[in-house]
Amino acid sequence: MRAARTGAARARRGTPIAVAVGGLALAASVLVQTVPATGLPPAPADPSAGTGRGTAAGVSADRVPGAGRARPAAERERCADGSDPAGSLRPSAEAGPAVRRVREAGRLVVGVDQNSYLWGYRDPSSGRLTGFDIDLVRAVAEDLLGKDPEIVYKTVPTDQRIPAIERREVDMVVRTMSITCERLADVAFSTAYFEAGQQILAPRSSPVTGFDGSLSGRRLCTAAGSTAQTLLEKDARGARPVYVRHQLDCLVRLQLGEVDAVMTDSALAAGQAAQDPSVHLVGEPLTVEPYGIAMNLGDEDLVRRVNKVLDDYRRGGEDSPWMAAYNRWLADKMEIAEPAPPDPVYRD
C-alpha cells in the first residue's frame, strides 16, 4: 500500500534537543528496568582527534533523507535459501500459550530504548517514554490486554536485545531492530513495520563523504551488537571502529571530538541530526533494513497475534495508525517522497 504524502504544513513538536545526553531522566510514573550490557568490545585507545554531504535539493536543513521503504539503491538481504528474512507467520487472532501467558500475567513486558529521539525516548517535559516505537508498543498491548494496559518497559542495550528475549526477561523487543538472516536463528520477528538503511553521520564541517576512502584512519562509532558492527567487521573502509552500548553514545562522542563519524540506521540518524543540527547524513544508504518486533522462537502464536495488530496498524492509507504515528514523529524530520509502511511478507 502507498499513501501519497500530504502537502499540508505540519506543526513542529517543539524545539529539537541541540545537545545529546547519555541518559535521560527516569520518571516514577513509568516503570523502567534496565537489562545490563555484557561483552562490550573496548573502544580503540588511539587518542588522536579528528573532527559531508550537504542537504539534497529541496530538503530543508533540519530534515534528513530516510525511508519508510528504504531507497532502492541499496541491496535487500536474502537468506541462503533465497528467502526474504522479513517473511513472517500469517496473522491470527487466536490466543495460544504465549498470548495466554501475557494475559494471565496482566501486563506486557517490552524491551525498548529510552535514548533514541523520535523512536523511543523520555520526553523531558513529562518524563514519559514516547516515540514511534512506543506508539506501536501501546497498540500491541491494547490488543492483548484491552484499554489502559499495564506495560513494563525494560531498557535494553543494543547487544542485549536477543539475550533478553532468549532468557524471557521480556515478552518482545520493539527497538528499531533490523530483521536479518543471522538473527532469525535466535529470535522470531513480526512482519516489517519500517525500513531504513545503514548510513554515515558526520559533522557538516567534516571531510567524510560517506562509506568510502574518506573514512580511512578515522574513528567510526556504532553500537555493539548492531548490524553496523557486522558490516564493519567485514569491511571498515580503513576506519577504526569504536563500539558503544547505546547508539546515542556515538553522538555524544562525536560532539566531544572522540570519534570522527557514526554509522547507524538512517532512521535513527534522523533523530540524532534533529538533536544536533551540526551533523548530517553523508553518502547513500548501504543496506535495506526492515524493522520488526522480536519475540521468542517458541512464541509462534504471539508472533501471529502481533502480525494481526500490524495488519490493522497499516490499514487505512492516509488515515491509518501507521501514518498517524509517522506524521506525529517523523514527517518533519525525514524526507520520504511517499511515506508508507512496508508491505507484509509471509512465509506460510
Summary of the structure (lengths in Angstrom):
residues: 348
radius of gyration: 19.2
end to end distance: 20.8
largest distance: 57.8
contacts: 1201
relative contact order: 0.24
helix: 27%
strand: 20%
